[in-house]
Amino acid sequence: MPHATAHLIAVLTERGGVVRSRVLVENRISPGTVRSAVVSGEVIRPRKGWVALRDADGALVTAARHGVILTCRTQAKRLGLWVHEAAGASQDTTMRAVAQGLHLPR
């Protein structure tokens, strides 16, 4: 793996596997390096302006793909924190988000 690609993978890994493209630019990763990594299948582009490891957390990739953010509750569950499940409360075990009228399935 070329040094530039290894640096790209390291930056993505350090930041949870999914980042905005500008984070890569801030870390001196060229658009050409990103393109090469996408073509080779080492990373994916869930949406314009976003780059992810191919094995990144599905909830993060889905959020990037649809332009939404994870709720505090969803993020807490991802991190293995205890989350109170009140009777009758919505079971937000994966990700449910609304963005511009879009309801993502659970």
N, CA, C and O atoms as a printed pandas DataFrame, in Angstrom:
     atom_number atom_name residue_name chain_id  residue_number  x_coord  y_coord  z_coord
0              1         N          MET        A               1    0.849   -1.172    0.000
1              2        CA          MET        A               1    0.000    0.000    0.000
2              3         C          MET        A               1    0.898    1.240    0.000
3              4         O          MET        A               1    1.784    1.360    0.846
4              5         N          PRO        A               2    0.676    2.155   -0.936
5              6        CA          PRO        A               2    1.478    3.378   -0.981
6              7         C          PRO        A               2    1.334    4.182    0.315
7              8         O          PRO        A               2    0.317    4.101    1.004
8              9         N          HIS        A               3    2.364    4.949    0.627
9             10        CA          HIS        A               3    2.379    5.758    1.847
10            11         C          HIS        A               3    1.169    6.690    1.919
11            12         O          HIS        A               3    0.548    6.812    2.976
12            13         N          ALA        A               4    0.827    7.348    0.809
13            14        CA          ALA        A               4   -0.299    8.292    0.808
14            15         C          ALA        A               4   -1.605    7.585    1.149
15            16         O          ALA        A               4   -2.432    8.129    1.881
16            17         N          THR        A               5   -1.797    6.379    0.624
17            18        CA          THR        A               5   -3.016    5.617    0.915
18            19         C          THR        A               5   -3.020    5.166    2.371
19            20         O          THR        A               5   -4.061    5.190    3.028
20            21         N          ALA        A               6   -1.867    4.760    2.870
21            22        CA          ALA        A               6   -1.765    4.356    4.279
22            23         C          ALA        A               6   -2.117    5.526    5.194
23            24         O          ALA        A               6   -2.776    5.343    6.218
24            25         N          HIS        A               7   -1.674    6.728    4.822
25            26        CA          HIS        A               7   -2.002    7.928    5.607
26            27         C          HIS        A               7   -3.512    8.182    5.566
27            28         O          HIS        A               7   -4.113    8.502    6.591
28            29         N          LEU        A               8   -4.117    8.044    4.403
29            30        CA          LEU        A               8   -5.566    8.206    4.259
30            31         C          LEU        A               8   -6.301    7.234    5.183
31            32         O          LEU        A               8   -7.198    7.639    5.923
32            33         N          ILE        A               9   -5.929    5.970    5.144
33            34        CA          ILE        A               9   -6.570    4.946    5.974
34            35         C          ILE        A               9   -6.381    5.275    7.455
35            36         O          ILE        A               9   -7.305    5.113    8.251
36            37         N          ALA        A              10   -5.189    5.734    7.821
37            38        CA          ALA        A              10   -4.914    6.087    9.221
38            39         C          ALA        A              10   -5.795    7.240    9.691
39            40         O          ALA        A              10   -6.342    7.194   10.793
40            41         N          VAL        A              11   -5.936    8.270    8.863
41            42        CA          VAL        A              11   -6.772    9.422    9.225
42            43         C          VAL        A              11   -8.226    8.981    9.379
43            44         O          VAL        A              11   -8.892    9.366   10.340
44            45         N          LEU        A              12   -8.720    8.179    8.444
45            46        CA          LEU        A              12  -10.094    7.682    8.543
46            47         C          LEU        A              12  -10.281    6.847    9.809
47            48         O          LEU        A              12  -11.276    7.000   10.518
48            49         N          THR        A              13   -9.340    5.980   10.084
49            50        CA          THR        A              13   -9.431    5.112   11.259
50            51         C          THR        A              13   -9.430    5.923   12.547
51            52         O          THR        A              13  -10.229    5.660   13.446
52            53         N          GLU        A              14   -8.544    6.903   12.643
53            54        CA          GLU        A              14   -8.454    7.751   13.841
54            55         C          GLU        A              14   -9.743    8.514   14.101
55            56         O          GLU        A              14  -10.040    8.856   15.245
56            57         N          ARG        A              15  -10.502    8.782   13.063
57            58        CA          ARG        A              15  -11.710    9.594   13.197
58            59         C          ARG        A              15  -12.996    8.781   13.090
59            60         O          ARG        A              15  -14.058    9.335   12.806
60            61         N          GLY        A              16  -12.909    7.504   13.311
61            62        CA          GLY        A              16  -14.116    6.685   13.371
62            63         C          GLY        A              16  -14.535    6.040   12.070
63            64         O          GLY        A              16  -15.548    5.341   12.037
64            65         N          GLY        A              17  -13.788    6.248   10.992
65            66        CA          GLY        A              17  -14.066    5.554    9.745
66            67         C          GLY        A              17  -14.836    6.327    8.700
67            68         O          GLY        A              17  -14.865    5.924    7.537
68            69         N          VAL        A              18  -15.468    7.441    9.087
69            70        CA          VAL        A              18  -16.246    8.246    8.138
70            71         C          VAL        A              18  -15.926    9.713    8.405
71            72         O          VAL        A              18  -16.083   10.195    9.527
72            73         N          VAL        A              19  -15.474   10.423    7.365
73            74        CA          VAL        A              19  -15.134   11.837    7.541
74            75         C          VAL        A              19  -15.560   12.652    6.324
75            76         O          VAL        A              19  -15.768   12.126    5.231
76            77         N          ARG        A              20  -15.678   13.942    6.555
77            78        CA          ARG        A              20  -15.897   14.868    5.446
78            79         C          ARG        A              20  -14.588   14.999    4.668
79            80         O          ARG        A              20  -13.500   14.881    5.231
80            81         N          SER        A              21  -14.713   15.240    3.392
81            82        CA          SER        A              21  -13.528   15.373    2.534
82            83         C          SER        A              21  -12.601   16.481    3.003
83            84         O          SER        A              21  -11.384   16.371    2.859
84            85         N          ARG        A              22  -13.155   17.538    3.558
85            86        CA          ARG        A              22  -12.315   18.664    3.994
86            87         C          ARG        A              22  -11.349   18.251    5.108
87            88         O          ARG        A              22  -10.265   18.822    5.234
88            89         N          VAL        A              23  -11.741   17.258    5.917
89            90        CA          VAL        A              23  -10.840   16.746    6.957
90            91         C          VAL        A              23   -9.606   16.125    6.309
91            92         O          VAL        A              23   -8.492   16.251    6.817
92            93         N          LEU        A              24   -9.819   15.458    5.188
93            94        CA          LEU        A              24   -8.692   14.848    4.479
94            95         C          LEU        A              24   -7.775   15.920    3.904
95            96         O          LEU        A              24   -6.552   15.796    3.963
96            97         N          VAL        A              25   -8.370   16.968    3.348
97            98        CA          VAL        A              25   -7.577   18.079    2.810
98            99         C          VAL        A              25   -6.764   18.721    3.932
99           100         O          VAL        A              25   -5.589   19.037    3.750
100          101         N          GLU        A              26   -7.404   18.915    5.108
101          102        CA          GLU        A              26   -6.705   19.495    6.258
102          103         C          GLU        A              26   -5.528   18.621    6.698
103          104         O          GLU        A              26   -4.575   19.111    7.303
104          105         N          ASN        A              27   -5.602   17.335    6.391
105          106        CA          ASN        A              27   -4.533   16.402    6.745
106          107         C          ASN        A              27   -3.599   16.120    5.570
107          108         O          ASN        A              27   -2.879   15.123    5.555
108          109         N          ARG        A              28   -3.628   17.017    4.589
109          110        CA          ARG        A              28   -2.723   16.963    3.429
110          111         C          ARG        A              28   -2.866   15.690    2.599
111          112         O          ARG        A              28   -1.886   15.136    2.102
112          113         N          ILE        A              29   -4.102   15.249    2.466
113          114        CA          ILE        A              29   -4.388   14.093    1.612
114          115         C          ILE        A              29   -4.994   14.639    0.327
115          116         O          ILE        A              29   -6.013   15.329    0.362
116          117         N          SER        A              30   -4.378   14.337   -0.788
117          118        CA          SER        A              30   -4.802   14.911   -2.062
118          119         C          SER        A              30   -6.070   14.239   -2.591
119          120         O          SER        A              30   -6.344   13.079   -2.283
120          121         N          PRO        A              31   -6.840   14.985   -3.392
121          122        CA          PRO        A              31   -8.005   14.381   -4.041
122          123         C          PRO        A              31   -7.618   13.173   -4.897
123          124         O          PRO        A              31   -8.388   12.219   -5.008
124          125         N          GLY        A              32   -6.428   13.213   -5.502
125          126        CA          GLY        A              32   -5.961   12.084   -6.309
126          127         C          GLY        A              32   -5.759   10.827   -5.484
127          128         O          GLY        A              32   -6.066    9.724   -5.938
128          129         N          THR        A              33   -5.246   10.991   -4.277
129          130        CA          THR        A              33   -5.073    9.842   -3.381
130          131         C          THR        A              33   -6.426    9.246   -3.028
131          132         O          THR        A              33   -6.591    8.026   -3.002
132          133         N          VAL        A              34   -7.391   10.114   -2.757
133          134        CA          VAL        A              34   -8.741    9.634   -2.421
134          135         C          VAL        A              34   -9.352    8.915   -3.619
135          136         O          VAL        A              34   -9.911    7.828   -3.470
136          137         N          ARG        A              35   -9.249    9.513   -4.808
137          138        CA          ARG        A              35   -9.789    8.877   -6.018
138          139         C          ARG        A              35   -9.192    7.494   -6.229
139          140         O          ARG        A              35   -9.910    6.534   -6.508
140          141         N          SER        A              36   -7.871    7.399   -6.094
141          142        CA          SER        A              36   -7.203    6.101   -6.275
142          143         C          SER        A              36   -7.701    5.074   -5.265
143          144         O          SER        A              36   -7.916    3.911   -5.606
144          145         N          ALA        A              37   -7.884    5.507   -4.027
145          146        CA          ALA        A              37   -8.360    4.590   -2.984
146          147         C          ALA        A              37   -9.805    4.162   -3.237
147          148         O          ALA        A              37  -10.175    3.027   -2.935
148          149         N          VAL        A              38  -10.622    5.060   -3.787
149          150        CA          VAL        A              38  -12.009    4.707   -4.135
150          151         C          VAL        A              38  -12.005    3.701   -5.280
151          152         O          VAL        A              38  -12.700    2.687   -5.219
152          153         N          VAL        A              39  -11.224    3.975   -6.324
153          154        CA          VAL        A              39  -11.154    3.080   -7.487
154          155         C          VAL        A              39  -10.662    1.693   -7.082
155          156         O          VAL        A              39  -11.157    0.686   -7.590
156          157         N          SER        A              40   -9.699    1.637   -6.178
157          158        CA          SER        A              40   -9.156    0.341   -5.750
158          159         C          SER        A              40  -10.054   -0.365   -4.734
159          160         O          SER        A              40   -9.821   -1.527   -4.398
160          161         N          GLY        A              41  -11.084    0.340   -4.244
161          162        CA          GLY        A              41  -12.008   -0.274   -3.293
162          163         C          GLY        A              41  -11.562   -0.208   -1.847
163          164         O          GLY        A              41  -12.185   -0.818   -0.977
164          165         N          GLU        A              42  -10.491    0.523   -1.579
165          166        CA          GLU        A              42  -10.008    0.627   -0.198
166          167         C          GLU        A              42  -10.887    1.535    0.647
167          168         O          GLU        A              42  -10.984    1.356    1.861
168          169         N          VAL        A              43  -11.528    2.509    0.010
169          170        CA          VAL        A              43  -12.479    3.389    0.694
170          171         C          VAL        A              43  -13.697    3.569   -0.204
171          172         O          VAL        A              43  -13.669    3.225   -1.386
172          173         N          ILE        A              44  -14.758    4.110    0.370
173          174        CA          ILE        A              44  -15.976    4.392   -0.397
174          175         C          ILE        A              44  -16.346    5.858   -0.226
175          176         O          ILE        A              44  -15.886    6.531    0.696
176          177         N          ARG        A              45  -17.173    6.329   -1.124
177          178        CA          ARG        A              45  -17.732    7.674   -1.039
178          179         C          ARG        A              45  -19.239    7.519   -0.845
179          180         O          ARG        A              45  -19.970    7.352   -1.822
180          181         N          PRO        A              46  -19.716    7.571    0.409
181          182        CA          PRO        A              46  -21.149    7.402    0.622
182          183         C          PRO        A              46  -21.973    8.538    0.015
183          184         O          PRO        A              46  -23.143    8.359   -0.324
184          185         N          ARG        A              47  -21.347    9.706   -0.117
185          186        CA          ARG        A              47  -22.022   10.886   -0.646
186          187         C          ARG        A              47  -20.936   11.889   -1.028
187          188         O          ARG        A              47  -19.828   11.845   -0.494
188          189         N          LYS        A              48  -21.252   12.777   -1.938
189          190        CA          LYS        A              48  -20.287   13.812   -2.307
190          191         C          LYS        A              48  -19.865   14.562   -1.043
191          192         O          LYS        A              48  -20.695   14.987   -0.239
192          193         N          GLY        A              49  -18.548   14.709   -0.900
193          194        CA          GLY        A              49  -18.030   15.422    0.261
194          195         C          GLY        A              49  -17.750   14.541    1.464
195          196         O          GLY        A              49  -17.340   15.038    2.513
196          197         N          TRP        A              50  -17.967   13.234    1.327
197          198        CA          TRP        A              50  -17.739   12.288    2.419
198          199         C          TRP        A              50  -16.909   11.109    1.925
199          200         O          TRP        A              50  -17.031   10.697    0.772
200          201         N          VAL        A              51  -16.066   10.570    2.798
201          202        CA          VAL        A              51  -15.252    9.393    2.489
202          203         C          VAL        A              51  -15.317    8.472    3.702
203          204         O          VAL        A              51  -15.329    8.931    4.844
204          205         N          ALA        A              52  -15.360    7.163    3.438
205          206        CA          ALA        A              52  -15.462    6.191    4.532
206          207         C          ALA        A              52  -14.618    4.962    4.242
207          208         O          ALA        A              52  -14.375    4.612    3.087
208          209         N          LEU        A              53  -14.179    4.317    5.309
209          210        CA          LEU        A              53  -13.558    3.007    5.168
210          211         C          LEU        A              53  -14.619    2.040    4.671
211          212         O          LEU        A              53  -15.792    2.196    5.008
212          213         N          ARG        A              54  -14.243    1.060    3.892
213          214        CA          ARG        A              54  -15.243    0.138    3.340
214          215         C          ARG        A              54  -15.914   -0.689    4.429
215          216         O          ARG        A              54  -17.020   -1.189    4.226
216          217         N          ASP        A              55  -15.258   -0.844    5.590
217          218        CA          ASP        A              55  -15.860   -1.596    6.692
218          219         C          ASP        A              55  -16.285   -0.690    7.852
219          220         O          ASP        A              55  -16.384   -1.141    8.993
220          221         N          ALA        A              56  -16.534    0.588    7.553
221          222        CA          ALA        A              56  -16.951    1.537    8.590
222          223         C          ALA        A              56  -18.326    1.163    9.142
223          224         O          ALA        A              56  -19.100    0.457    8.495
224          225         N          ASP        A              57  -18.607    1.641   10.329
225          226        CA          ASP        A              57  -19.891    1.412   10.991
226          227         C          ASP        A              57  -21.038    1.785   10.048
227          228         O          ASP        A              57  -21.079    2.895    9.517
228          229         N          GLY        A              58  -21.952    0.861    9.850
229          230        CA          GLY        A              58  -23.067    1.073    8.929
230          231         C          GLY        A              58  -23.933    2.265    9.274
231          232         O          GLY        A              58  -24.426    2.948    8.377
232          233         N          ALA        A              59  -24.130    2.532   10.567
233          234        CA          ALA        A              59  -24.942    3.680   10.972
234          235         C          ALA        A              59  -24.278    4.983   10.555
235          236         O          ALA        A              59  -24.954    5.917   10.123
236          237         N          LEU        A              60  -22.956    5.051   10.681
237          238        CA          LEU        A              60  -22.242    6.265   10.275
238          239         C          LEU        A              60  -22.274    6.451    8.764
239          240         O          LEU        A              60  -22.456    7.566    8.275
240          241         N          VAL        A              61  -22.096    5.363    8.030
241          242        CA          VAL        A              61  -22.135    5.437    6.565
242          243         C          VAL        A              61  -23.530    5.855    6.104
243          244         O          VAL        A              61  -23.664    6.692    5.212
244          245         N          THR        A              62  -24.565    5.278    6.705
245          246        CA          THR        A              62  -25.942    5.631    6.343
246          247         C          THR        A              62  -26.218    7.093    6.651
247          248         O          THR        A              62  -26.846    7.786    5.851
248          249         N          ALA        A              63  -25.760    7.566    7.793
249          250        CA          ALA        A              63  -25.954    8.972    8.146
250          251         C          ALA        A              63  -25.278    9.884    7.125
251          252         O          ALA        A              63  -25.872   10.864    6.677
252          253         N          ALA        A              64  -24.039    9.563    6.759
253          254        CA          ALA        A              64  -23.334   10.368    5.754
254          255         C          ALA        A              64  -24.053   10.304    4.415
255          256         O          ALA        A              64  -24.210   11.322    3.742
256          257         N          ARG        A              65  -24.488    9.117    4.029
257          258        CA          ARG        A              65  -25.156    8.919    2.739
258          259         C          ARG        A              65  -26.422    9.769    2.624
259          260         O          ARG        A              65  -26.730   10.291    1.553
260          261         N          HIS        A              66  -27.151    9.904    3.729
261          262        CA          HIS        A              66  -28.430   10.611    3.692
262          263         C          HIS        A              66  -28.358   12.032    4.244
263          264         O          HIS        A              66  -29.375   12.722    4.323
264          265         N          GLY        A              67  -27.163   12.468    4.624
265          266        CA          GLY        A              67  -26.996   13.841    5.095
266          267         C          GLY        A              67  -27.638   14.114    6.439
267          268         O          GLY        A              67  -28.139   15.212    6.679
268          269         N          VAL        A              68  -27.628   13.121    7.320
269          270        CA          VAL        A              68  -28.195   13.297    8.658
270          271         C          VAL        A              68  -27.111   13.041    9.701
271          272         O          VAL        A              68  -26.012   12.594    9.373
272          273         N          ILE        A              69  -27.432   13.326   10.949
273          274        CA          ILE        A              69  -26.502   13.043   12.033
274          275         C          ILE        A              69  -27.145   12.044   12.980
275          276         O          ILE        A              69  -28.370   11.938   13.052
276          277         N          LEU        A              70  -26.315   11.321   13.697
277          278        CA          LEU        A              70  -26.828   10.376   14.677
278          279         C          LEU        A              70  -27.334   11.133   15.896
279          280         O          LEU        A              70  -26.770   12.158   16.279
280          281         N          THR        A              71  -28.395   10.624   16.499
281          282        CA          THR        A              71  -28.887   11.226   17.733
282          283         C          THR        A              71  -27.943   10.859   18.869
283          284         O          THR        A              71  -27.143    9.932   18.745
284          285         N          CYS        A              72  -28.039   11.580   19.961
285          286        CA          CYS        A              72  -27.215   11.263   21.142
286          287         C          CYS        A              72  -27.487    9.842   21.606
287          288         O          CYS        A              72  -26.568    9.123   21.999
288          289         N          ARG        A              73  -28.744    9.439   21.561
289          290        CA          ARG        A              73  -29.137    8.102   22.008
290          291         C          ARG        A              73  -28.480    7.023   21.138
291          292         O          ARG        A              73  -27.935    6.047   21.653
292          293         N          THR        A              74  -28.536    7.208   19.836
293          294        CA          THR        A              74  -27.932    6.235   18.930
294          295         C          THR        A              74  -26.427    6.174   19.139
295          296         O          THR        A              74  -25.846    5.089   19.181
296          297         N          GLN        A              75  -25.799    7.328   19.270
297          298        CA          GLN        A              75  -24.352    7.360   19.488
298          299         C          GLN        A              75  -23.995    6.700   20.817
299          300         O          GLN        A              75  -23.007    5.970   20.896
300          301         N          ALA        A              76  -24.779    6.944   21.849
301          302        CA          ALA        A              76  -24.517    6.313   23.149
302          303         C          ALA        A              76  -24.580    4.794   23.025
303          304         O          ALA        A              76  -23.731    4.089   23.571
304          305         N          LYS        A              77  -25.577    4.290   22.311
305          306        CA          LYS        A              77  -25.686    2.841   22.111
306          307         C          LYS        A              77  -24.498    2.305   21.322
307          308         O          LYS        A              77  -23.972    1.240   21.643
308          309         N          ARG        A              78  -24.071    3.034   20.290
309          310        CA          ARG        A              78  -22.908    2.618   19.495
310          311         C          ARG        A              78  -21.677    2.472   20.368
311          312         O          ARG        A              78  -20.846    1.592   20.142
312          313         N          LEU        A              79  -21.562    3.343   21.374
313          314        CA          LEU        A              79  -20.401    3.338   22.258
314          315         C          LEU        A              79  -20.545    2.350   23.413
315          316         O          LEU        A              79  -19.654    2.235   24.254
316          317         N          GLY        A              80  -21.671    1.640   23.446
317          318        CA          GLY        A              80  -21.880    0.639   24.487
318          319         C          GLY        A              80  -22.357    1.208   25.808
319          320         O          GLY        A              80  -22.290    0.535   26.837
320          321         N          LEU        A              81  -22.837    2.440   25.791
321          322        CA          LEU        A              81  -23.342    3.044   27.014
322          323         C          LEU        A              81  -24.766    2.576   27.287
323          324         O          LEU        A              81  -25.501    2.221   26.365
324          325         N          TRP        A              82  -25.142    2.578   28.543
325          326        CA          TRP        A              82  -26.494    2.189   28.919
326          327         C          TRP        A              82  -27.445    3.307   28.509
327          328         O          TRP        A              82  -27.161    4.487   28.719
328          329         N          VAL        A              83  -28.569    2.926   27.927
329          330        CA          VAL        A              83  -29.588    3.887   27.514
330          331         C          VAL        A              83  -30.916    3.421   28.082
331          332         O          VAL        A              83  -31.320    2.278   27.865
332          333         N          HIS        A              84  -31.597    4.298   28.807
333          334        CA          HIS        A              84  -32.881    3.967   29.423
334          335         C          HIS        A              84  -33.925    3.659   28.348
335          336         O          HIS        A              84  -34.110    4.435   27.411
336          337         N          GLU        A              85  -34.592    2.539   28.491
337          338        CA          GLU        A              85  -35.653    2.142   27.566
338          339         C          GLU        A              85  -36.986    2.268   28.293
339          340         O          GLU        A              85  -37.430    1.317   28.935
340          341         N          ALA        A              86  -37.622    3.417   28.202
341          342        CA          ALA        A              86  -38.909    3.640   28.858
342          343         C          ALA        A              86  -39.995    2.864   28.132
343          344         O          ALA        A              86  -39.954    2.714   26.910
344          345         N          ALA        A              87  -40.974    2.368   28.894
345          346        CA          ALA        A              87  -42.095    1.635   28.293
346          347         C          ALA        A              87  -42.797    2.534   27.286
347          348         O          ALA        A              87  -43.128    3.683   27.579
348          349         N          GLY        A              88  -43.018    1.989   26.099
349          350        CA          GLY        A              88  -43.715    2.743   25.059
350          351         C          GLY        A              88  -42.824    3.707   24.297
351          352         O          GLY        A              88  -43.274    4.349   23.348
352          353         N          ALA        A              89  -41.577    3.813   24.698
353          354        CA          ALA        A              89  -40.672    4.727   23.995
354          355         C          ALA        A              89  -40.255    4.114   22.667
355          356         O          ALA        A              89  -40.269    2.895   22.498
356          357         N          SER        A              90  -39.890    4.960   21.747
357          358        CA          SER        A              90  -39.401    4.495   20.453
358          359         C          SER        A              90  -38.139    3.677   20.659
359          360         O          SER        A              90  -37.245    4.083   21.402
360          361         N          GLN        A              91  -38.063    2.543   20.015
361          362        CA          GLN        A              91  -36.875    1.700   20.114
362          363         C          GLN        A              91  -35.872    2.142   19.063
363          364         O          GLN        A              91  -35.857    1.625   17.946
364          365         N          ASP        A              92  -35.058    3.077   19.421
365          366        CA          ASP        A              92  -34.088    3.658   18.499
366          367         C          ASP        A              92  -32.790    2.860   18.565
367          368         O          ASP        A              92  -31.753    3.395   18.957
368          369         N          THR        A              93  -32.842    1.578   18.184
369          370        CA          THR        A              93  -31.666    0.738   18.339
370          371         C          THR        A              93  -30.695    0.848   17.184
371          372         O          THR        A              93  -29.511    0.559   17.355
372          373         N          THR        A              94  -31.151    1.249   16.032
373          374        CA          THR        A              94  -30.202    1.442   14.933
374          375         C          THR        A              94  -30.096    2.935   14.681
375          376         O          THR        A              94  -29.348    3.636   15.362
376          377         N          MET        A              95  -30.830    3.406   13.720
377          378        CA          MET        A              95  -30.849    4.838   13.485
378          379         C          MET        A              95  -32.168    5.182   12.837
379          380         O          MET        A              95  -32.557    4.595   11.828
380          381         N          ARG        A              96  -32.845    6.136   13.427
381          382        CA          ARG        A              96  -34.027    6.662   12.797
382          383         C          ARG        A              96  -33.799    8.161   12.702
383          384         O          ARG        A              96  -33.576    8.815   13.721
384          385         N          ALA        A              97  -33.849    8.696   11.546
385          386        CA          ALA        A              97  -33.569   10.108   11.363
386          387         C          ALA        A              97  -34.540   10.689   10.365
387          388         O          ALA        A              97  -35.048    9.996    9.483
388          389         N          VAL        A              98  -34.785   11.960   10.518
389          390        CA          VAL        A              98  -35.629   12.666    9.568
390          391         C          VAL        A              98  -34.815   13.823    9.009
391          392         O          VAL        A              98  -34.317   14.664    9.757
392          393         N          ALA        A              99  -34.687   13.856    7.723
393          394        CA          ALA        A              99  -33.977   14.947    7.064
394          395         C          ALA        A              99  -34.735   15.273    5.798
395          396         O          ALA        A              99  -34.856   14.434    4.905
396          397         N          GLN        A             100  -35.224   16.443    5.721
397          398        CA          GLN        A             100  -35.975   16.880    4.548
398          399         C          GLN        A             100  -37.105   15.910    4.234
399          400         O          GLN        A             100  -37.347   15.574    3.075
400          401         N          GLY        A             101  -37.798   15.461    5.291
401          402        CA          GLY        A             101  -38.945   14.571    5.103
402          403         C          GLY        A             101  -38.592   13.130    4.836
403          404         O          GLY        A             101  -39.484   12.331    4.548
404          405         N          LEU        A             102  -37.331   12.764    4.918
405          406        CA          LEU        A             102  -36.905   11.393    4.644
406          407         C          LEU        A             102  -36.872   10.602    5.937
407          408         O          LEU        A             102  -36.186   10.988    6.883
408          409         N          HIS        A             103  -37.605    9.499    5.990
409          410        CA          HIS        A             103  -37.590    8.620    7.154
410          411         C          HIS        A             103  -36.742    7.411    6.812
411          412         O          HIS        A             103  -37.049    6.675    5.874
412          413         N          LEU        A             104  -35.691    7.209    7.560
413          414        CA          LEU        A             104  -34.816    6.068    7.319
414          415         C          LEU        A             104  -35.340    4.867    8.085
415          416         O          LEU        A             104  -35.753    5.013    9.235
416          417         N          PRO        A             105  -35.337    3.686    7.484
417          418        CA          PRO        A             105  -35.837    2.501    8.178
418          419         C          PRO        A             105  -34.937    2.111    9.334
419          420         O          PRO        A             105  -33.744    2.416    9.347
420          421         N          ARG        A             106  -35.530    1.429   10.307
421          422        CA          ARG        A             106  -34.757    0.968   11.454
422          423         C          ARG        A             106  -34.046   -0.297   11.129
423          424         O          ARG        A             106  -33.339   -0.843   11.975
